[in-house]
Amino acid sequence: MANKDQVKKATAKAKKGGGAKEYFKGIKLEMSKVVWPTKKELGSFTAVVIATCAVFALGFWLIDTGFLAVLREVLDIKLN
């Protein structure tokens, strides 16, 4: 029975909150668990993101140009 009482007290204390000090302690603890990338990894991740953005931009541009060409033909629109 004492075990259940201890769990209830700990849960009540956790729910109540510990204020700003406890909050920042938690942040510090979590940040110490983060595995940061090396400079080489960061460079390669950045290159992948930029290349992916470029590929998607090109794809959207091609799709947009295709739809515009189809709509011009279907609706007989003449643009300058």
N, C-alpha and C positions, 0 to 999 in steps of 0.2 A: 504494500500500500504506500510505503514511503517513496518508492520509485515513481509511482503515478503522481504523487504530490510534487515531487521535484520537477517532473516533466511539465506539469501544469504551471508551476511558478516560472520556469524557464521560458515557456511559450508565452505567458502573459507579459514577461519582461521584454521578450523579443517583439511582441506586437505593440507594446507601448512606445517603443523607439528609444534611441539613445541620444538624440540631439545631433548637433552639427559635428561635434568631436567624434562620435562613433561613425558618423557618415563618412568623414574624411579618412578615418582609420580603415574603413572598409574599402574605400577607393584605393588607398595606398597598398593594401593587401592584394587586391585584385590586379593592380598594375604590376606588382612584383611577379605575378603568375604569367604575364604576357610574354610570349616568345617573339621578339622583334626580328624582322628580316635583316639580313646583311646588306651591305651596299650593292653587292652583285645581284642578289635576289631582288632588291628594290628596283634596280635598273631594268632587269628582265621583266618584272611585273608591270612596270610603267610602259615598256615597249609593247607588251601584250595588250594593255588597255588602249594605247594609242592606235595600234594596228586594228583592233576590234572596232573601235569607233570609226576609223576610216573605212573599213569594209562595210559597216552598216550604213554609213553616210552615202557611200557609193551605191549600195543596194537600194536605198530609199530614193536616191536621185534617179536611178534607172527605172524603178517602178513608177515614179511620178511622171517622168518623161514619156514612158509607154502609155500610161493612162491619158495624158494630155494629147498624145498623138491620136489615140483611139477616139477620144471625145471630139477632137477637131474634125475627124472624118465623119463620125456619126452625126454630129450636130451641124456640120458644114460651117464651122467657125473660121473666120480669117482674122488672124492677129498680125499686127505689124512686126 
